[in-house]
Amino acid sequence: MPLYEYRCEACGRSEEKLESMSAPEVHACPACGLASGMKRQVSVAGFTLAGGGWYKSAASEPAVSAPETPKSGHGCAAGGCGCPLAG
């Protein structure tokens, strides 16, 4: 479950709640009692990717370059593309 930050627009109180993603974005403020006072704030994600996982493997491999296209401009008719249908 994600940790959400809330702030009351009336009194300024802030709190964090561990709630499901389907939890309402607005709820009553426990300090001032305003029914729709506590509103969910936009915050930074609280996780870090560490180690040699899948997210690093693609970046550590050398990039594969695309084959050069023929400069003659004749395409398949002259066999410049290298496909099996080129004459």
Summary of the structure (lengths in Angstrom):
residues: 87
radius of gyration: 28.6
end to end distance: 61.1
largest distance: 82.4
contacts: 149
relative contact order: 0.15
helix: 13%
strand: 18%
